[in-house]
Structure formats: C-alpha cells, structure tokens
Amino acid sequence: MEVLASYGALFVSAFLAATLLPASSELVLLGLLAAGRGDPVLLVVVATVGNTAGSVVNWAIGRGVEVLHGRRWFPVSREHYEKAGRLFRRYGLWTLPFAWLPVIGDALTVAAGAARVGLWRFVVLVGFGKAARYAAIVVGHAWATG
C-alpha cells in the first residue's frame, strides 16, 4: 500500500507541476528514487502520464484563452503567452516536446490549445518530451548513485 501511495503522490505532483500551479515533480521523483520506493520504469510512466495530463488541462485552457486572458487570476502573463505564441507560430508542433521547460513550457501548451492543435497529436508530442525528461532524471540518478 505504501508503494501505491508513492505512485499516487508522484502522479499528483506531476499533474500539478504541468498545470499553471507551482509544483516540482522532479523533486518527488528523486525522493522516491533515493528512498528506493517503486520501480524506476514505472515511476517514469506514472510521472509522464500525470505531467502530460496536466498539460492537457493547459491545452484546454488555451482553447478559451482569449476569454480568460484578461482575468486577474489567470496565471500566464501576457508577456509569456505572447513569447510562447511567437515560438509556436515559428516552429509549430516541434515546440511541444519542449513543454517541460520551466516558465515557457506551460505557455507553449496553452498556445497549442489556442492554435487548435489536435488533442492526440498534442498528447503524443508533449508526452514524448516529458517521458524523455523523466527518463533522463532516472538515468542521472542511477549514474550519480551507481
């Protein structure tokens, strides 16, 4: 049951980290690895699914961004949104594997929603980038503690 709770905590932290809320799933993942809780491959899968699902929330917000953007509570500044929009217009879908990047990554996922990128294409590209990032963290941890 304890391991299941660990996977659940990782999923929740990864989901929240991908939304516009501040959270750090990388620290949770590293903590679980350091404590020896969970299979590293399964931890990557859980973190990837949670983080990608959180990005889908941003994509959905992007579908209505013009209505939401002027609201005081909307967490993406106009500056970050416009910068992400410029990047997205210039490089298109190929920006999505970089949705894990701090600050600009969330704005890219919102911009993808505003640009009406198809959901399945979005999930594949974003999921690929997020899986690669989490896998790199696991490999780095294994190398550092090996």
Disulfide bonds with the S-S distance in Angstrom:
none
